[in-house]
């Protein structure tokens, strides 16, 4: 259980190993929704195998703005921490194995662990990195063309290009599936 740690979850390995008894393993089918937009998040998930996406509804269209694969900690952080409605939906892209902890079980442990400087610093790093990722993705819609956004994703997270269905990739970079096909065709020719 929990053998790797990615850059978004620097704290996860040590923290989860310390609190394994509070997590349980679950498996979900593709398209399973773990959290609906508007619900309050009461759980945190560690992706052991599989892929998830975070999306919101914009005028009836699903807009994907984040992907999570193996070794990622996932929740609606603001909703989980402040007990407010989530601004997005969390959904499985493929069959996914996760470790799940309920807030009522780990809430006091989180508060306790934040009193430990090393854990607190790592939590802060994780939260800031997630925030930086969101800011950079948002800014890319002002500063970059869809083609540039696709190339950046291809360069920085090629595993997503290989695994994630193209209509989700298109949504993530802000184009239609047809436009994404044109971008990819142009890049192959160019």
N, C-alpha and C positions, 0 to 999 in steps of 0.2 A: 504494500500500500504506500502511496505517496513517495515514489523513489526519485523523481526529478523535480526541479524547480525552475521556472522560467523567469525572465526579467520582470514580469508583471507580478510575480508571487514570490519575491525574495524571502519573505518570512514564512511561507507555507510549510516547507519541510520541517523545520524545527518546531514551529507552533503546532502543526497537526500531529506530529509525533508525540508531542507533550499531551495533546488532548484527544488522542485516538478514541478513547472510550465514548466520546460524545458524538462521534460520526458513525453513520451507518451507510453501507453500500447499497446503491440502487441502480437499476438499469431501465432506460427509457427508449422507446421506439422513436424513429424519426418523426418529426412533426408534433411531438409531445410538447405542450406548453407548460412550463414550470411556474411562470408568473405572468399574469395578464396585466397590461397597462391599466392603471387605476386601482389595482390591489396593493395591499401592504405586504412587503417582503418579510417573511418570518424565517427564511432559511438561507443558508449559504452553501454553495456547491463547489466541490473540487473535481475538475474533469480528469478522470483517470484515462478514459479512452473515448474518443468521439469528438463531436463538434456541435457547438451551439451558436446561435446568433441572437443579437439584441436588436429589436426593431420597434418602430412606433408607427402609428396610423396617422398619415397626413392626408386629409381629404379623401379617405377611402383607399389610399395606396399605402402599402407596407414599405417603409423606408428603413433599410438595414444600416446600422451605424457601428456595429462592432461584432467581431467574431471571437469565439473562445474555443481553443482546442486543448489537447492534453496538457496537463500541468498548469492549468489556470484556475484561479479562484474566481467564482462568479456569484454575484448577487446584485440587486439594485441597491447600491451602497447607501444612498441617501434615504431610501425607503426603509431599509433594514435598520439603519442607525437611528433615524428620527421618527420611525413609525408613521410615515406619510405615504400617500399613494404613489406607486411607481409610475414613472413617466414613460416606461417602455414595457414591452413584452419580451420574455426570455423563452426561446424555443429551440428544440433539438433540430439539427440539420440532418444528422445521421444517427443510427443507434448509438447510444451513449451510456457509458458507465461512469457514475459519479459517486462521490462520498458526500453525504448530506449531514449538516448539523442544523438543529433548530435554535433559534435565537434564545428561547427560554432556557435551553441547556447550556449554551455557550456565552450568552450575554454577560453574566457575571465573570466568566473566565476572561472575556475580552477586556473588560474593565480592569481586572486584576493584572492581566498581562501588559496593559498599557502603562502600568506603574513601573515596569521593568524597562530601563532605558534602551537596551538593545532591541527589544520587541517594539517599543514605541517608535524608535527611529526607523525600523524596518517598515512598520505600518505606514508611517509618514511617507517614506520613499515609494511604497506601492501606490498609495493614494495619489501622490503627486505625479507619478509616472502615468497612471491611468488618466489623470486630468490633462497632462501634457499630450497624451495620445488623442484625447477628444478635441482639445484645442487645435492641434495640428491638422486633424482631419477636417474640422470646421473651417479653418483658414484655407485649406487646400481648395475649397469651393470658391474662394475669392481670388486666390493667387495662381491657381493652376487650371489647365484645361482638363477635360475628362481623360484625354489620352495621357497627360502627365500624371494624373491620379492613378490610372491603371498601371503605368510603368513603375511608379513609386511602390505600389502594392506588389507588383511582380518582383521588384528588386529587393524589397524588405521582407516580404512574407510569401515567397514562392509556393510554400506548402498550401496556402489558401487557394491560390489559382488552380492548383491540381485537384484539390478536394472539394471545394465549395461549388455548388451548382451556379452556373453562369448568371442566372436571373438574380441571385443574391449578390453576386459580385457587381452586376450592373447597377442594382439599387444602391449598393455601398458607394460606388463612385458617382452616382447621380445621373445615370443615363438609362435608356431603355435597353432591353436585351438586343434589339436590332442594332442600336448604335454601338453597343459593345462588340458585336460581331464585326461591324465596320472598322472599329479601332483595331481589333486583332488582325483583321485581314490586311489593313494598311501597314501594320507593324511587320507582318510576315513578308509583304512585298518590298517594304522599305529597307 
